[in-house]
Amino acid sequence: MDVIELLPRLHLLRFPVGQAYLWHDDTESTLIDAGSIGAGRTIADALTALGRAPRDVRRIVLTHFHEDHAGGAAEFAALSGAEVLAHDLDAPFVRGELPGPPPQFEDWELPIHAEVSRHLPQGEPVRPRSVTPVSDGDVLDFAGGARVVHAPGHTDGSIALFLPGEGVLFTGDTVAASPVDGAVMPGVFNLDRPQLLGSFHRLATLDSDVACFGHGDPVVGRAAAALRKAADSHPATG
């Protein structure tokens, strides 16, 4: 796993598939997404290398239930004591009470998904003992107030987090950056692509300076302009 400083208070954790983020306040940290199965110990080691302890992480906010984002949540929660949060529509899947609905793949996505799946750990993830549900408009107690933005389409309960005081936006898989040229683009492997495009446009209206995606390089500086340009190229259909 690569650990990359984006801002003095923000680190990117890059896994073989997908990525997570650490936000650091003065006395505590927040983890946004948690990687796939087995990532918990790796995240703990990264915190130690940064001069912090796993117990400094008070909360794990999951942008959605997919295994490359939520698979390591229970493991790291057990190591740190952190609270796990997810949108109330995705929380049952994170807890393992129900199987999550599969994406509605477009034909061109199928070989990409097959290749990505080869790099994911196999097996059933350990499930968090509890998941605190969040909803659109909730404000979480970090970074001066982090606003939950419901962004359905990738999954029904996908969320973004916006830190208005910092100009930082965590988009989950609603937005991505192309691995080819870094261009901002709508996320793939969606439950409802038209709905995702509507959420993409909603996130593009936010006044972000830094945009952190679930896949692909973040945009550091003038992120809102990059998202709006991409949104103009992908009109919402609903």
N, C-alpha and C positions, 0 to 999 in steps of 0.2 A: 504494500500500500504506500502511495505517495502522500506526503503531508505538505501542503503548499499554503504559505501565508498570502492572503488576498488583501487584508487590512490588518492593522495591529490587533484588532479584536476578533478577527475572522480567519479561520483556517478551512481549507478544502481537504477532505480525506478522499483520495481517489482509489477505488477498488478495481479489480479486474473487470467487473461489470458495475457501472454506476458509481455514485459518489455520495458522500454525506458532508455535513458542515458542522463546525464547532464555532459557536459564538461565545466570547468571554466577556462577562462583566467583571467588576473588580473582585468580588469574592465568590463568584459561582460561574458555571458555564452551562450552556444549552447545546444539545446535540439535535441537529435537524436531519432526520433519517439515520439509519443504523446499519446499512449494508446487508449482506446476505448471511446465510448460516455460517457461523464460526467467526464473524467479524467482531464480536464483543471483546475478546481478548486483544485483538489487534488495535481496536480503538483505545482500550485502556493503556496499552503500551505507548500509543501516540501521545496521549495526555501526559504520561510520565515524562516522555522526551521533551514535552513543551513546558515542563516545570510545574504541572498541575497533577492532581490525583483524580482517579475515577470518581471518588465521592464528591468532588467539586461539581460534577454534572448533576443538576437538580431535576432536569426534565429531558425527555426524549420526545420530540415532536415528529410524528410520522406524516409525510405528505400524502401517503396512500398505502394500501395493504400489500402491494406486490412484493415478492420475496427478496428482490434485490434492494429494497428499501426498508423492509420490516423484519427480514429474517434474522438479523443480529440483535433485535431490540431486547428480547427477553434475556439473552446472555449478558448484554451489557447492563441491563437493569439489575440483574442479580449481583454483578460485580460492584455497581455504584450505588445502588439504592434509589436510582432516579425514577421518577414518575413517567409513565408512558402515556402519551396523548395522541388521539387520532379523531378524525371526524366521526360523528355518531353513525353515519351510514357505512363506514368502513371498519369501525371498531369490532363488530362481530367476526369479521374475517381475520383481523389481527389476533383476536382471542382464540381463533380456531373453532368457534361455535358453528360456523357454516363455511362451506367451500366458496371462495370468491368466484364471481362470474368471469369467464375467460374473455379476452379481447375479441373484437370482431375484426379479424385481420383483413387488410387489403392484400390482393395477390402479391404485390411487390414486397410486402413486409414479411412473407412467410420464410424465404431463405435467410433473411436478416435475423429473424427470431430464432431459427434453427441454429445459426452460428452463435448467437448470444447465449442460448441455452447450454451449449457445450462448455461454456466457461463458468456456469453457475454450480455451486456445490449441490450435490444430490442429497436427498433425505428430507424428512419432515422437520421444520424448525421447532425449537422449544417455544412455547407460547407464554406471553407475559401473564403474570398472576392477575393483573388488573389493567384495564385501559380506561383512562379518563376521556370521556367524549367531549369534543369541542364543536362549535358551530360558527357559521359565518358571522363576523362582527365581534367575536370574542376577542378580548385583549389579554395577552399573556404577560406575566410579570418578568420580563427580561428586556434588555436593550431599551429601557425607557418606555416600554409598552409595545408589544408585537401584536399586530392585528391579523387575525385569522380571516382569510379570504376563501370562501368556498369556490372551487374551480372544477366543477364536474365535467366529465367527458372522458378523461383517461380512465378513471373509475368514478362511480357515483359519488364517493366521498373524498375525492381528491381535494386537497387544500393547497394554498400558497400562504406564505407568511410575509407580511410587509412591516418593515421597521421604519415608520415615517420619520422619526428623529435622526435616523442614520442614512436614509435613502437606500436601504438594502432590501431586495426582494428575493425570496426563495420560492421558486416556481414549481418545485416537484417536477413531474413529467408532463405538465401542460405545455411547457416550452423546452426546447432542446437547442443545442448548437451542433451543426453538422460536423462529423468527424473528418470530412474532406477539406472544407474551407472555413469552418468556424461560423458559418452563416447562421443567424437565429432562425428557428423554424418551429412549427408546431410539433408536439410530441407524437410518437408512434405507438402502435400496439394498443389502440384505444377501444373502450367499450362503446363510445358514441362519438365519432369524429365531428359531425356538425356541432354537437354540444361542446366538444373541446375547443373548436374554433371560436365559439362565443366566449368561452372562458379566457382563451388567448387574448381576445380583444379587450376583455375587462382588465386583465393584468397590464396590457399595454397603456391603459389610461393612468396608471399609477406613476407618481413622480419618483421613479427609481434612478439612482446613479449607478448602482451595482446590482446585477441580476445573476443569481446563482441557480443553475439548472441541475436536474437530476442526472443528465448525461450531456457531456460536452463542456468546453471551456466556458467559464463565466465571462460576463461582460463587466469590466471594471472601468467605469467612467462613461457617462452619457448613455446609460442602459435604456432609459425610456425612449430615446430617439431610435435606438436599434430595434426595440420591440415594436414601436409604432410603424417603422418602415416594413418590418416583417409582416405585421398585421395587415398593412395595406396590400401586400402581395398575396394574402390568404383571406379573402373576404369571408365574413361569417355568413352562414346560409340560413340561420333561423332567427 
